[in-house]
Amino acid sequence: MARMTEFTSYQGDQPPTIPKPDDPVDPEIVSVQDGIPVVYPGCHGVGVRVVHPVNPKAPAKNMGLVMFYVPPHVVLEPGSHETEETYVILEGAGRMTFSNFQREVKKGDFVYLPPWCEHGIENTGSETLVVLIATSPPNP
């Protein structure tokens, strides 16, 4: 059985790096249809920047959320960048390629990619591979 830890809130000795505003802040609620499409060089998949500085409907400053749709047989060749990134596999199955190994991924997998981690992904299944990509800070 998993050992549970208790959430201890955001308290600490240091003041917050983002000051709390005097007036309440409301959320931006968006869907994928509100996002900004993006294509990656040499890849026939499509990304949608849902929460990202370039999306005026959800202009995050310190994070990016992209829905990435990878049709069967499509490959995003390995590369690396300075941002931290997490891939969350929402639908389908595929294979990720890293510097020293490959690994099969499927719905429900979370793949944390530290800065400069070489990574690529291929849809090895028969349905569209849907990946939620979270980056911090957001990719340009």
DSSP file (Angstrom, degrees, kcal/mol; ACC not computed):
  #  RESIDUE AA STRUCTURE BP1 BP2  ACC     N-H-->O    O-->H-N    N-H-->O    O-->H-N    TCO  KAPPA ALPHA  PHI   PSI    X-CA   Y-CA   Z-CA
    1    1 A M              0   0    0      0, 0.0     2,-0.1     0, 0.0     0, 0.0   0.000 360.0 360.0 360.0 142.0    0.0    0.0    0.0
    2    2 A A        -     0   0    0      1,-0.1     2,-0.5     0, 0.0     0, 0.0  -0.428 360.0-122.9 -71.1 142.5    1.2    3.5   -0.8
    3    3 A R        -     0   0    0     -2,-0.1     2,-0.3     1,-0.0    -1,-0.1  -0.763  26.5-138.6 -87.5 128.3    2.3    5.7    2.1
    4    4 A M        -     0   0    0     -2,-0.5     2,-0.4     2,-0.0    -1,-0.0  -0.630  11.8-157.3 -88.5 142.8    0.4    8.9    2.2
    5    5 A T        -     0   0    0     -2,-0.3     2,-0.4     0, 0.0     0, 0.0  -0.902  21.7-116.3-114.8 150.6    2.0   12.3    3.0
    6    6 A E        -     0   0    0     -2,-0.4     2,-0.2     1,-0.0    -2,-0.0  -0.716  24.6-119.9 -90.7 131.8    0.1   15.2    4.3
    7    7 A F        -     0   0    0     -2,-0.4    -1,-0.0     1,-0.1     0, 0.0  -0.513  24.5-168.2 -66.9 130.8   -0.1   18.4    2.2
    8    8 A T        -     0   0    0      1,-0.3     3,-0.5    -2,-0.2    -1,-0.1   0.256  31.0-124.3-111.3  11.9    1.5   21.2    4.2
    9    9 A S        -     0   0    0      1,-0.2     2,-0.3     0, 0.0    -1,-0.3  -0.074  41.1 -61.5  74.7-175.9    0.4   24.3    2.1
   10   10 A Y  S    S+     0   0    0      2,-0.0     2,-0.3     0, 0.0    -1,-0.2  -0.318  83.5 136.8-101.9  47.4    2.6   26.9    0.6
   11   11 A Q        +     0   0    0     -3,-0.5     2,-0.3    -2,-0.3    -3,-0.0  -0.714  19.3 138.0 -96.6 147.5    4.1   28.3    3.8
   12   12 A G        -     0   0    0     -2,-0.3    -2,-0.0     2,-0.1     0, 0.0  -0.975  61.9 -95.0-170.1 178.0    7.7   29.1    4.2
   13   13 A D  S    S+     0   0    0     -2,-0.3    -1,-0.1     2,-0.1    -2,-0.0   0.730  98.9  75.6 -78.7 -23.4   10.3   31.5    5.5
   14   14 A Q  S    S-     0   0    0      1,-0.1    -2,-0.1    -3,-0.0     3,-0.1  -0.638  86.7-112.8 -92.5 146.8   10.6   33.4    2.2
   15   15 A P        -     0   0    0      0, 0.0    -1,-0.1     0, 0.0    -2,-0.1  -0.386  49.8 -85.0 -68.3 156.4    8.0   35.9    0.9
   16   16 A P        -     0   0    0      0, 0.0     4,-0.1     0, 0.0    -4,-0.0  -0.319  27.3-137.4 -63.0 145.4    6.2   34.8   -2.3
   17   17 A T  S    S+     0   0    0      1,-0.2     0, 0.0    -3,-0.1     0, 0.0   0.736  98.7  51.4 -75.7 -22.1    8.1   35.6   -5.5
   18   18 A I  S    S-     0   0    0      3,-0.0    -1,-0.2     0, 0.0     0, 0.0  -0.962  96.6-128.3-113.5 113.2    4.8   36.7   -7.1
   19   19 A P        -     0   0    0      0, 0.0    -2,-0.1     0, 0.0     0, 0.0  -0.286  22.5-111.9 -63.3 143.1    3.1   39.2   -4.8
   20   20 A K        -     0   0    0      1,-0.1     0, 0.0    -4,-0.1     0, 0.0  -0.602  36.9-121.1 -73.6 129.3   -0.5   38.5   -3.9
   21   21 A P        -     0   0    0      0, 0.0     4,-0.1     0, 0.0    -1,-0.1  -0.272  10.0-124.3 -70.5 158.9   -2.8   41.1   -5.5
   22   22 A D  S    S+     0   0    0      2,-0.1    -2,-0.0     0, 0.0     0, 0.0   0.837  96.5  51.8 -70.1 -33.3   -5.1   43.3   -3.5
   23   23 A D  S    S-     0   0    0      1,-0.1     0, 0.0     0, 0.0     0, 0.0  -0.780 101.2 -92.9-105.7 149.4   -8.2   42.2   -5.4
   24   24 A P        -     0   0    0      0, 0.0     2,-0.4     0, 0.0    -1,-0.1  -0.231  37.8-134.3 -58.4 147.9   -9.2   38.6   -6.1
   25   25 A V        -     0   0    0     -4,-0.1     0, 0.0     0, 0.0     0, 0.0  -0.889  12.5-146.7-107.2 135.1   -8.0   37.0   -9.3
   26   26 A D        -     0   0    0     -2,-0.4     2,-0.0     1,-0.1     0, 0.0  -0.704  21.0-112.6 -98.0 153.2  -10.3   35.0  -11.6
   27   27 A P        -     0   0    0      0, 0.0     2,-0.6     0, 0.0    -1,-0.1  -0.306  16.3-124.8 -78.2 164.7   -9.2   32.0  -13.6
   28   28 A E        -     0   0    0     -2,-0.0     2,-0.6     2,-0.0    29,-0.0  -0.970  26.0-161.5-104.4 120.6   -9.1   31.7  -17.4
   29   29 A I        +     0   0    0     -2,-0.6     2,-0.3    28,-0.0    29,-0.0  -0.926  22.1 160.3-110.1 117.5  -11.1   28.7  -18.5
   30   30 A V        -     0   0    0     -2,-0.6     2,-0.3    28,-0.0    20,-0.1  -0.833  28.0-144.4-132.6 165.7  -10.3   27.5  -22.0
   31   31 A S    >   -     0   0    0     -2,-0.3     3,-1.5    19,-0.1     4,-0.3  -0.743  41.5 -95.9-120.6 173.6  -10.6   24.4  -24.2
   32   32 A V  G >  S+     0   0    0      1,-0.3     3,-1.9    -2,-0.3    35,-0.1   0.853 123.5  63.8 -58.6 -34.7   -8.3   23.0  -26.8
   33   33 A Q  G 3  S+     0   0    0      1,-0.3    -1,-0.3     3,-0.0    -3,-0.0   0.728  97.8  56.4 -64.1 -20.4  -10.4   24.9  -29.4
   34   34 A D  G <  S+     0   0    0     -3,-1.5    23,-0.3     2,-0.1    -1,-0.3   0.494  93.4 100.9 -84.8  -4.7   -9.2   28.1  -27.8
   35   35 A G  S <  S-     0   0    0     -3,-1.9    15,-0.2    -4,-0.3    31,-0.1  -0.117  77.2-110.9 -80.9 175.8   -5.6   27.2  -28.3
   36   36 A I  E     -A   49   0A   0     13,-1.8    13,-3.0    19,-0.0    -1,-0.1  -0.938  33.3-128.8-109.6 115.3   -2.9   28.3  -30.8
   37   37 A P  E     -A   48   0A   0      0, 0.0     2,-0.3     0, 0.0    11,-0.3  -0.311  29.0-178.5 -65.2 146.4   -1.9   25.5  -33.2
   38   38 A V  E     -A   47   0A   0      9,-2.8     9,-3.0     2,-0.0     2,-0.4  -0.995  14.3-152.6-143.5 142.6    1.8   24.8  -33.6
   39   39 A V  E     -A   46   0A   0     -2,-0.3     7,-0.1     7,-0.2     5,-0.1  -0.893  15.0-135.2-113.9 149.9    3.8   22.4  -35.8
   40   40 A Y    >   -     0   0    0      5,-0.5     3,-2.1    -2,-0.4     5,-0.1  -0.856  35.7 -94.3-104.6 137.1    7.2   21.0  -35.0
   41   41 A P  T 3  S+     0   0    0      0, 0.0     3,-0.1     0, 0.0    -1,-0.1  -0.211 107.5   4.5 -53.3 131.1    9.9   20.8  -37.7
   42   42 A G  T 3  S+     0   0    0      1,-0.2     2,-0.4    34,-0.1    33,-0.2   0.562 109.0 107.2  74.3   9.2   10.0   17.5  -39.5
   43   43 A C    <   -     0   0    0     -3,-2.1    -3,-0.3     2,-0.1    -1,-0.2  -0.960  56.9-156.0-124.7 138.6    7.0   16.1  -37.6
   44   44 A H        +     0   0    0     -2,-0.4     2,-0.2    31,-0.3    32,-0.1   0.209  66.8 101.2 -96.9  14.8    3.5   15.5  -39.0
   45   45 A G        -     0   0    0     30,-0.2    -5,-0.5    -5,-0.1     2,-0.4  -0.508  66.7-133.1 -86.8 166.7    1.8   15.8  -35.5
   46   46 A V  E     -AB  39  69A   0     23,-2.1    23,-3.0    -2,-0.2     2,-0.3  -0.985  12.8-159.9-126.3 132.0    0.1   19.0  -34.4
   47   47 A G  E     -AB  38  68A   0     -9,-3.0    -9,-2.8    -2,-0.4     2,-0.4  -0.782   4.1-154.9-102.8 153.5    0.4   20.7  -31.1
   48   48 A V  E     -AB  37  67A   0     19,-2.1    19,-2.2    -2,-0.3     2,-1.2  -0.966  12.2-143.0-129.5 115.5   -2.1   23.2  -29.6
   49   49 A R  E     +AB  36  66A   0    -13,-3.0   -13,-1.8    -2,-0.4    17,-0.2  -0.648  32.2 164.4 -78.7  99.4   -0.8   25.7  -27.1
   50   50 A V  E    S+     0   0A   0     15,-1.9     2,-0.6    -2,-1.2    -1,-0.2   0.944  72.2  22.9 -84.8 -54.2   -3.7   25.8  -24.7
   51   51 A V  E    S+ B   0  65A   0     14,-1.5    14,-3.2     8,-0.1    -1,-0.3  -0.957  94.9 118.7-115.1 111.2   -2.1   27.6  -21.7
   52   52 A H  S >  S-     0   0    0      6,-1.7     3,-1.9    -2,-0.6     6,-0.3  -0.975  75.1-102.8-169.4 150.5    0.9   29.6  -23.0
   53   53 A P  T 3  S+     0   0    0      0, 0.0    -1,-0.1     0, 0.0    11,-0.1   0.794 119.1  56.0 -55.2 -28.9    2.2   33.1  -23.2
   54   54 A V  T 3  S+     0   0    0      4,-0.1     3,-0.1     1,-0.1    -5,-0.0   0.614  89.7  84.3 -80.4 -10.6    1.2   33.3  -27.0
   55   55 A N    X   -     0   0    0     -3,-1.9     3,-1.4     3,-0.3    -3,-0.3  -0.817  62.5-163.5 -95.0 108.9   -2.4   32.4  -26.3
   56   56 A P  T 3  S+     0   0    0      0, 0.0    -1,-0.2     0, 0.0   -21,-0.1   0.707  88.9  60.0 -64.4 -17.8   -4.3   35.6  -25.3
   57   57 A K  T 3  S+     0   0    0    -23,-0.3   -22,-0.1     1,-0.2    -6,-0.0   0.673 125.7  14.4 -83.9 -16.6   -7.2   33.5  -23.9
   58   58 A A  S <  S-     0   0    0     -3,-1.4     2,-2.0    -6,-0.3    -6,-1.7  -0.447  77.4-179.6-152.2  69.8   -4.8   31.8  -21.3
   59   59 A P        -     0   0    0      0, 0.0    -8,-0.1     0, 0.0    -5,-0.0  -0.419   8.9-177.5 -82.4  69.3   -1.6   33.9  -21.2
   60   60 A A        -     0   0    0     -2,-2.0    -5,-0.1    -8,-0.2    -2,-0.1  -0.302  15.2-163.6 -62.3 148.7    0.5   32.0  -18.6
   61   61 A K  S    S+     0   0    0     -9,-0.1    -1,-0.1    -8,-0.1     3,-0.0   0.740  83.2  30.4-101.9 -32.0    3.8   33.5  -17.8
   62   62 A N  S    S+     0   0    0     75,-0.1     2,-0.3    74,-0.1    -2,-0.0   0.307 117.3  38.9-117.1   7.9    5.6   30.7  -16.1
   63   63 A M        -     0   0    0     74,-0.2     2,-0.4    73,-0.2    73,-0.2  -0.986  56.2-151.3-152.3 160.6    4.2   27.5  -17.7
   64   64 A G  E     - C   0 135A   0     71,-2.3    71,-2.6    -2,-0.3     2,-0.5  -1.000   4.1-167.6-135.0 136.5    3.0   26.1  -20.9
   65   65 A L  E     +BC  51 134A   0    -14,-3.2   -15,-1.9    -2,-0.4   -14,-1.5  -0.985  13.9 178.5-123.8 121.0    0.4   23.4  -21.6
   66   66 A V  E     -BC  49 133A   0     67,-2.8    67,-3.4    -2,-0.5     2,-0.6  -0.974  23.8-144.8-123.8 132.1    0.3   21.9  -25.1
   67   67 A M  E     -BC  48 132A   0    -19,-2.2   -19,-2.1    -2,-0.4     2,-0.5  -0.876  22.9-161.3 -91.0 125.2   -2.0   19.2  -26.4
   68   68 A F  E     -BC  47 131A   0     63,-3.2    63,-2.7    -2,-0.6     2,-0.6  -0.945   6.1-162.9-115.6 121.7    0.1   17.2  -28.9
   69   69 A Y  E     -BC  46 130A   0    -23,-3.0   -23,-2.1    -2,-0.5    61,-0.2  -0.919   7.8-176.0-109.2 117.3   -1.7   14.9  -31.4
   70   70 A V  E     - C   0 129A   0     59,-3.0    59,-3.1    -2,-0.6   -25,-0.1  -0.934  15.2-145.5-118.8 108.1    0.5   12.3  -33.1
   71   71 A P    >   -     0   0    0      0, 0.0     3,-1.9     0, 0.0    52,-0.3  -0.204  43.5 -70.0 -65.2 162.9   -1.2   10.2  -35.8
   72   72 A P  T 3  S+     0   0    0      0, 0.0    52,-0.1     0, 0.0    54,-0.1  -0.235 120.5  13.8 -53.3 141.7   -0.1    6.5  -36.2
   73   73 A H  T 3  S+     0   0    0     50,-1.7     2,-0.3    52,-0.3    51,-0.1   0.371  94.4 132.2  73.7  -0.6    3.4    6.0  -37.6
   74   74 A V    <   -     0   0    0     -3,-1.9    49,-2.4   -30,-0.1     2,-0.4  -0.615  39.2-159.7 -86.6 143.4    4.4    9.7  -37.0
   75   75 A V  E     -F  122   0B   0     -2,-0.3     2,-0.7    47,-0.2   -31,-0.3  -0.962  18.1-157.2-123.7 135.5    7.7   10.5  -35.3
   76   76 A L  E     -F  121   0B   0     45,-3.3    45,-1.6    -2,-0.4     3,-0.1  -0.963  37.0-129.0-103.3 109.8    8.9   13.5  -33.4
   77   77 A E  E     -     0   0B   0     -2,-0.7    42,-0.1    43,-0.2    44,-0.0  -0.190  31.4 -88.1 -61.1 149.2   12.7   13.1  -33.7
   78   78 A P  E     +     0   0B   0      0, 0.0    42,-0.3     0, 0.0     2,-0.3  -0.247  60.8 145.8 -60.5 143.9   14.7   13.3  -30.5
   79   79 A G  E     -F  119   0B   0     40,-1.8    40,-2.5    38,-0.2     2,-0.3  -0.915  30.5-136.4-159.6 179.3   16.0   16.7  -29.4
   80   80 A S        +     0   0    0     -2,-0.3     2,-0.3    38,-0.2    38,-0.1  -0.963  15.0 179.9-146.0 163.0   16.6   18.6  -26.1
   81   81 A H        -     0   0    0     -2,-0.3    35,-3.4     2,-0.2    36,-0.3  -0.955  40.7-103.9-157.2 169.0   16.0   22.0  -24.6
   82   82 A E  S    S+     0   0    0     -2,-0.3     2,-0.2    33,-0.2    57,-0.0   0.597  87.0  93.5 -80.5 -10.2   16.6   23.9  -21.4
   83   83 A T  S    S-     0   0    0     31,-0.1    33,-0.3    32,-0.1    -2,-0.2  -0.527  78.2-116.6 -83.8 150.0   13.1   23.8  -20.0
   84   84 A E  E     -D  136   0A   0     52,-1.7    52,-1.9    -2,-0.2     2,-0.3  -0.553  41.4-175.4 -73.1 149.2   11.7   21.1  -17.7
   85   85 A E  E     -DE 135 113A   0     28,-2.1    28,-3.7    50,-0.2     2,-0.4  -0.997  21.4-161.6-149.7 148.4    8.9   19.2  -19.3
   86   86 A T  E     -DE 134 112A   0     48,-2.3    48,-2.6    -2,-0.3     2,-0.5  -0.996   9.1-154.7-131.8 130.8    6.5   16.4  -18.5
   87   87 A Y  E     -DE 133 111A   0     24,-2.4    24,-3.0    -2,-0.4     2,-0.5  -0.903   7.7-167.6 -99.6 129.0    4.6   14.3  -21.0
   88   88 A V  E     -DE 132 110A   0     44,-2.5    44,-2.7    -2,-0.5     2,-0.8  -0.975  16.6-141.1-115.5 116.8    1.3   12.9  -19.9
   89   89 A I  E     +D  131   0A   0     20,-2.6    19,-3.1    -2,-0.5    42,-0.2  -0.680  28.2 169.4 -82.0 112.9    0.0   10.2  -22.2
   90   90 A L  E     +     0   0A   0     40,-2.6     2,-0.3    -2,-0.8    -1,-0.2   0.804  64.3   7.8 -93.6 -34.6   -3.8   10.7  -22.4
   91   91 A E  E    S+D  130   0A   0     39,-1.6    39,-2.1    16,-0.1    -1,-0.3  -0.996 105.6   7.3-147.4 146.5   -4.7    8.4  -25.3
   92   92 A G  S    S-     0   0    0     -2,-0.3    15,-1.2    37,-0.2     2,-0.3  -0.279  71.1 -89.1  86.9-167.4   -2.9    5.8  -27.4
   93   93 A A  E     +G  106   0B   0     34,-0.3    32,-1.0    13,-0.2    31,-0.6  -0.975  42.9 147.9-147.7 155.3    0.5    4.2  -27.2
   94   94 A G  E     -GH 105 123B   0     11,-2.6    11,-2.8    -2,-0.3     2,-0.4  -0.916  39.7 -94.5-166.0-168.4    4.0    4.9  -28.5
   95   95 A R  E     -GH 104 122B   0     27,-2.4    27,-2.1    -2,-0.3     2,-0.4  -0.997  25.2-153.2-130.5 130.2    7.7    4.7  -28.0
   96   96 A M  E     -GH 103 121B   0      7,-3.1     7,-2.4    -2,-0.4     2,-0.5  -0.859   8.7-150.2-102.4 140.2    9.9    7.4  -26.5
   97   97 A T  E     +GH 102 120B   0     23,-2.0    23,-1.4    -2,-0.4     5,-0.2  -0.930  18.5 176.0-111.0 130.1   13.6    7.6  -27.4
   98   98 A F  E     - H   0 119B   0      3,-2.9    21,-0.2    -2,-0.5    19,-0.0  -0.616  47.9 -87.6-120.3-179.4   16.1    9.0  -25.0
   99   99 A S  S    S+     0   0    0     19,-0.6    20,-0.1    -2,-0.2     3,-0.1   0.898 123.0  18.8 -57.9 -43.1   19.9    9.3  -25.1
  100  100 A N  S    S+     0   0    0      1,-0.1     2,-0.3    -3,-0.0    -1,-0.2   0.458 128.1   6.6-114.4  -2.8   20.6    5.9  -23.7
  101  101 A F        -     0   0    0      2,-0.0    -3,-2.9     0, 0.0     2,-0.3  -0.987  57.3-122.3-165.4 170.2   17.4    3.9  -24.1
  102  102 A Q  E     -G   97   0B   0     -2,-0.3     2,-0.3    -5,-0.2    -5,-0.2  -0.889  24.4-169.1-118.3 155.3   13.9    3.6  -25.6
  103  103 A R  E     -G   96   0B   0     -7,-2.4    -7,-3.1    -2,-0.3     2,-0.2  -0.990  22.8-122.5-147.7 136.8   10.7    2.9  -23.6
  104  104 A E  E     -G   95   0B   0     -2,-0.3     2,-0.3    -9,-0.2    -9,-0.3  -0.557  31.7-165.6 -72.3 140.9    7.2    2.1  -24.5
  105  105 A V  E     +G   94   0B   0    -11,-2.8   -11,-2.6    -2,-0.2     2,-0.3  -0.942  10.1 172.8-128.5 152.8    4.6    4.6  -23.2
  106  106 A K  E >   -G   93   0B   0     -2,-0.3     3,-2.3   -13,-0.2   -17,-0.3  -0.916  45.7 -49.0-149.7 172.7    0.8    4.3  -22.9
  107  107 A K  T 3  S+     0   0    0    -15,-1.2   -17,-0.2    -2,-0.3     3,-0.1  -0.181 122.7  27.8 -48.0 130.3   -2.2    6.0  -21.6
  108  108 A G  T 3  S+     0   0    0    -19,-3.1    -1,-0.3     1,-0.3     2,-0.3   0.265  88.7 128.3  98.8 -10.9   -1.7    7.0  -17.9
  109  109 A D    <   -     0   0    0     -3,-2.3   -20,-2.6   -20,-0.2     2,-0.5  -0.590  42.3-159.0 -81.8 141.4    2.1    7.3  -18.1
  110  110 A F  E     -E   88   0A   0     -2,-0.3     2,-0.6   -22,-0.2   -22,-0.2  -0.982   6.2-166.8-114.2 127.7    3.8   10.5  -16.8
  111  111 A V  E     -E   87   0A   0    -24,-3.0   -24,-2.4    -2,-0.5     2,-0.5  -0.939   5.7-156.7-120.7 109.0    7.3   11.1  -18.2
  112  112 A Y  E     -E   86   0A   0     -2,-0.6   -26,-0.2   -26,-0.2    -2,-0.0  -0.735   7.1-166.0 -87.1 128.7    9.4   13.8  -16.5
  113  113 A L  E     -E   85   0A   0    -28,-3.7   -28,-2.1    -2,-0.5     3,-0.1  -0.933   8.4-149.8-118.3 106.7   12.1   15.3  -18.6
  114  114 A P    >   -     0   0    0      0, 0.0     3,-1.9     0, 0.0   -31,-0.1  -0.205  46.9 -64.0 -66.4 166.3   14.7   17.3  -16.8
  115  115 A P  T 3  S+     0   0    0      0, 0.0   -33,-0.2     0, 0.0   -31,-0.1  -0.245 123.7  10.4 -52.6 137.3   16.4   20.2  -18.6
  116  116 A W  T 3  S+     0   0    0    -35,-3.4     2,-0.5   -33,-0.3   -34,-0.1   0.564  85.4 151.9  68.5  13.6   18.5   19.1  -21.6
  117  117 A C    <   -     0   0    0     -3,-1.9    -1,-0.2   -36,-0.3     2,-0.2  -0.645  47.8-126.4 -73.5 119.9   17.1   15.5  -21.5
  118  118 A E        +     0   0    0     -2,-0.5   -19,-0.6   -38,-0.1     2,-0.3  -0.503  45.3 159.7 -66.3 130.0   17.2   14.2  -25.1
  119  119 A H  E     +FH  79  98B   0    -40,-2.5   -40,-1.8    -2,-0.2     2,-0.3  -0.990  19.2 166.5-157.1 146.5   13.7   12.9  -26.0
  120  120 A G  E     - H   0  97B   0    -23,-1.4   -23,-2.0    -2,-0.3     2,-0.3  -0.942  18.9-144.4-148.8 166.6   11.6   12.0  -29.0
  121  121 A I  E     -FH  76  96B   0    -45,-1.6   -45,-3.3    -2,-0.3     2,-0.4  -0.996   8.3-169.5-142.3 145.3    8.3   10.2  -29.4
  122  122 A E  E     -FH  75  95B   0    -27,-2.1   -27,-2.4    -2,-0.3     2,-0.9  -0.996  25.8-127.5-132.1 136.6    6.8    7.9  -32.0
  123  123 A N  E     + H   0  94B   0    -49,-2.4   -50,-1.7    -2,-0.4   -29,-0.2  -0.769  32.2 169.4 -82.9 111.0    3.2    6.7  -32.3
  124  124 A T        +     0   0    0     -2,-0.9   -30,-0.2   -31,-0.6    -1,-0.2   0.364  52.0  82.4-101.1   2.1    3.5    2.9  -32.6
  125  125 A G  S    S-     0   0    0    -32,-1.0   -52,-0.3     2,-0.2     4,-0.1  -0.154  86.0-111.7 -96.4-168.4   -0.2    2.2  -32.1
  126  126 A S  S    S+     0   0    0    -54,-0.1     2,-0.3     2,-0.1    -1,-0.0   0.331  93.3  58.2-109.8   4.1   -3.2    2.3  -34.4
  127  127 A E  S    S-     0   0    0    -34,-0.1   -34,-0.3   -56,-0.1    -2,-0.2  -0.865 101.0 -74.4-127.7 165.2   -5.0    5.4  -33.0
  128  128 A T        -     0   0    0     -2,-0.3     2,-0.6   -36,-0.1    -2,-0.1  -0.361  43.7-132.6 -60.6 132.2   -3.9    9.0  -32.5
  129  129 A L  E     -C   70   0A   0    -59,-3.1   -59,-3.0   -37,-0.1     2,-0.5  -0.786  21.5-161.5 -85.5 122.4   -1.5    9.4  -29.6
  130  130 A V  E     -CD  69  91A   0    -39,-2.1   -40,-2.6    -2,-0.6   -39,-1.6  -0.943  11.2-179.4-113.9 121.6   -2.6   12.3  -27.5
  131  131 A V  E     -CD  68  89A   0    -63,-2.7   -63,-3.2    -2,-0.5     2,-0.6  -0.975  22.4-148.0-125.8 128.3    0.0   13.8  -25.2
  132  132 A L  E     -CD  67  88A   0    -44,-2.7   -44,-2.5    -2,-0.4     2,-0.6  -0.870  21.3-161.3 -90.1 120.5   -0.4   16.7  -22.7
  133  133 A I  E     -CD  66  87A   0    -67,-3.4   -67,-2.8    -2,-0.6     2,-0.5  -0.917   6.6-169.9-107.6 122.5    3.0   18.4  -22.6
  134  134 A A  E     -CD  65  86A   0    -48,-2.6   -48,-2.3    -2,-0.6     2,-0.4  -0.953   8.3-177.6-111.8 128.0    3.7   20.7  -19.6
  135  135 A T  E     -CD  64  85A   0    -71,-2.6   -71,-2.3    -2,-0.5   -50,-0.2  -0.949  17.3-137.3-126.5 147.0    6.7   22.9  -19.7
  136  136 A S  E    S+ D   0  84A   0    -52,-1.9   -52,-1.7    -2,-0.4   -73,-0.2  -0.909  97.1  19.0-148.3 118.8    8.2   25.3  -17.2
  137  137 A P  S    S-     0   0    0      0, 0.0    -1,-0.4     0, 0.0   -74,-0.2   0.703 113.8-105.6 -67.3 168.6    9.1   27.9  -18.2
  138  138 A P        -     0   0    0      0, 0.0    -2,-0.1     0, 0.0   -86,-0.1  -0.266  32.6-107.3 -64.0 147.4    7.1   27.7  -21.4
  139  139 A N              0   0    0      1,-0.1    -4,-0.1   -56,-0.0   -76,-0.0  -0.385 360.0 360.0 -65.9 152.9    8.9   26.9  -24.7
  140  140 A P              0   0    0      0, 0.0    -1,-0.1     0, 0.0     0, 0.0   0.516 360.0 360.0 -66.7 360.0    9.2   29.9  -27.0
